[in-house]
Amino acid sequence: MKIFTTLCFAALALGSALYAQAPADHMTTRFNAPVIVGETTLPAGDCDIQVTHAASGSIIIVFRSQSGLSTAAVASRVSESNTDAEASTSLIFNRHGGDLHLYRVMLSDHTGYQLTDVE
C-alpha cells in the first residue's frame, strides 16, 4: 500500500508540473507568408509556439507548423520600455530582401523573448 501511495503521489506531482505552465508559454498563430526562424523556413499557415525553460537556464522556443515542420530557437528575455503601447501579444519580424525573419515574441505584459540565433 505504501508503494501504491508513493506512485500515486508521484503521478499527481508530475501531472501538476505539466499543467503548471503559464498560458503565455504556449501560443498559436497564423502566418500569412513563409517565415524564417533561424535557418528553417516555416510555411504559411497555423503554427504552435511553445516556450520551454531548459535545466541550464536557457530559454528555447519551439515552433511547430501545421504541416509538421518544426524548429527550435534559443531566446533571451526582453522587456519593452514603452508601457503606454496597447497590451497585446505580437510577433516582430525583420525583412531581409523578400524574406521575413522572426525576431521577437512579445507578450501582453510588455515582456517577451528575442531570438538569439537570428541575424
RARA-V105711 format. One record per residue. N is the residue number from 1. PHI is phi in radians with two decimals (NA if undefined). PSI is psi in whole degrees, -180 to 180 (* if undefined). Layout:
n: [N/N]
phi: [PHI/PHI]
psi: [PSI/PSI]
//
This chain:
n: [1/2/3/4/5/6/7/8/9/10/11/12/13/14/15/16/17/18/19/20/21/22/23/24/25/26/27/28/29/30/31/32/33/34/35/36/37/38/39/40/41/42/43/44/45/46/47/48/49/50/51/52/53/54/55/56/57/58/59/60/61/62/63/64/65/66/67/68/69/70/71/72/73/74/75/76/77/78/79/80/81/82/83/84/85/86/87/88/89/90/91/92/93/94/95/96/97/98/99/100/101/102/103/104/105/106/107/108/109/110/111/112/113/114/115/116/117/118/119]
phi: [NA/-1.13/-1.16/-1.07/-1.09/-1.11/-1.13/-1.10/-1.12/-1.11/-1.13/-1.12/-1.12/-1.14/-1.10/-1.13/-1.14/-1.17/-1.61/-1.44/-1.13/-1.21/-1.04/-1.23/-1.42/-2.46/-2.39/-2.21/-2.41/-2.23/-1.55/-1.45/-2.50/-1.05/-2.23/-1.70/-2.09/1.14/-1.91/-1.85/-1.70/-1.55/-1.26/-1.06/2.27/-1.19/-2.54/-1.60/-2.11/-2.16/-1.65/-2.16/-2.01/-1.29/-1.06/-1.34/1.70/-1.29/-1.83/-2.13/-1.90/-1.84/-1.98/-2.19/-1.43/-1.09/-1.31/1.81/-1.27/-2.44/-2.68/-2.25/-2.40/-1.37/-2.37/-2.17/-1.32/-2.30/-2.28/-1.47/-1.42/-1.52/-1.44/-1.42/-1.17/-1.05/-1.45/-2.68/-1.35/-2.60/-1.92/-2.02/-2.03/-1.92/-1.85/-2.10/1.15/-1.71/-1.72/-1.75/-1.93/-1.24/-1.96/-2.50/-2.08/-1.85/-1.76/-1.15/-1.58/1.19/-2.04/-3.12/-2.33/-1.86/-1.25/-1.59/-1.76/-1.91/-1.01]
psi: [-36/-40/-42/-44/-42/-43/-41/-42/-42/-42/-41/-43/-42/-44/-40/-40/-37/-36/1/-5/144/150/-27/-13/-5/126/158/137/172/121/129/-15/163/143/137/126/113/-117/5/134/116/134/163/147/-172/144/131/138/123/123/125/152/114/158/-27/-5/-6/150/126/129/125/130/126/114/161/-26/-9/-14/136/159/163/149/141/141/163/151/136/160/134/131/-24/87/-2/-14/156/135/104/155/135/158/137/131/154/142/125/104/-124/5/142/124/126/129/-45/153/112/138/166/-17/17/21/169/-159/133/127/127/-15/25/144/*]
//
